[in-house]
Amino acid sequence: METMIKNRVQLMGNLGKDPSVHEFDGGKRMARFSVATNERFTYGDGQAKDDTQWHNVVAWGRIAEQVIQQLRKGSRISLEGRLVHKVYEKDGQKRYSTDVVLSSFQPIEVTAEVAEAA
């Protein structure tokens, strides 16, 4: 039996700014935002380093409406989606980008104890 491999990504992080909203003909809406994930690791000499990665996220339709209503800059969320790679040309140069197309998300409430531990 063959196992199906799926394009799926799960992230937990914080919004870097308020979602931007784009409306298209026919009333379809898209929300776009970025999420920062943080990882801490230690070098061999014992020095700790924080590494922040930024992820571009795109939401369409009903889920875009939920994003617009529920999320703001600094919101902590858990999300799931799929990766979409794009190639485009700007100023005569080939550029590459990767977006997470959102399929679901859950806002995470940050309690005082969690904020102090972070």
N, C-alpha and C positions, 0 to 999 in steps of 0.2 A: 504494500500500500504506500503510495506516494504521499509525502507530507507537503501541504501547501505552505509556502513561505509568503508572508504578507509584509507589505510596506507599512510599518507602524512605529511611531515614536511616542514616548511618554516623557514629559518634563514636569518639573516642579520648580517654580521660580517666581520672580517679581516683575511686574510691568515697569518698563522704563519711562513711559509717558502715557497719557490718555490715548485710547484707541482713536484712530482717524477713521472717518466714515466716508464712503463713496457711494453715490446713488447712480444707477444706470437706467436706461430706458426701460419702461415697464415697471419701475419701482423696485427692482432687485437691488439689494444693498450688500456692500462688502465692508467689513471692518478689518483694519490692519493695525497690528501693534507688535512690540518687541518684548521679549521675556529674557531676563538675565538669570542664568543658573550659576551657582558658586560651588567651587570645590576647593578644599584645603588639603595640601599635601606637605610632607616634610622632606627636605633634602637630606642627604647622607650625613651632613655636618650638624643636623638638628634644627636648622632654620626652617620655619614654617612659611609657606607661600600660599596666598589665595589666588585662584584662577577664576575669572569671570568670563563666561561665554554668552554672547547675545544671539538670540534666535528670532528670526522674522516669522510672524504668525499671521495667517489670513483666514478669515471666517466669512462664510457666505450665507445668505438667506436668513432662516429662523435663528440659527446659532449666532449670526452677526448681530441680530436684534438683542439677543441675550447678553452678548459681550458689551454692547453699547449701554445697556441698562445697568449691568452689574459691575463692570470693571473700570478702574481709574488708575492713574499713575501710582505706583507703589503697591497695588493689589497683589497679594500672594495667591497663586493658583497652581492647581495640578491640572495638566491637560494631556489630551491624546489626539493624535492626528497622523497624517502621512506626509512624507517628504516629497517635494516637487522641485526638480532642478530645472533652471531656465538658462538659456544662452541668448544674449542680445548684444547689439552693437551700439556703442555710445562714443561719439567723437572719433569715429573710425576705428575704434578698438573693440575687440570681442570681450564681453564681460560675462561673468557667471554669477548666479545667485541661487540660493536654496531657501525655500519657504516651507513652513509647517502648515498644511491645510487642516484647520481645526475640525475635529469630529465631535469632541466633547470636552468640557472643562468643569472644574469644581473650585469655586473660591475657597480659600483656606483662611479661617479666622486666626489672627495672631494674638495669643494671650500675652499678658505682661511677662509671665514666666518664660514663654518661648522667645519673646523679643530680647530678654536679658541674656538668655543662653546663646543667642546667635551672634 
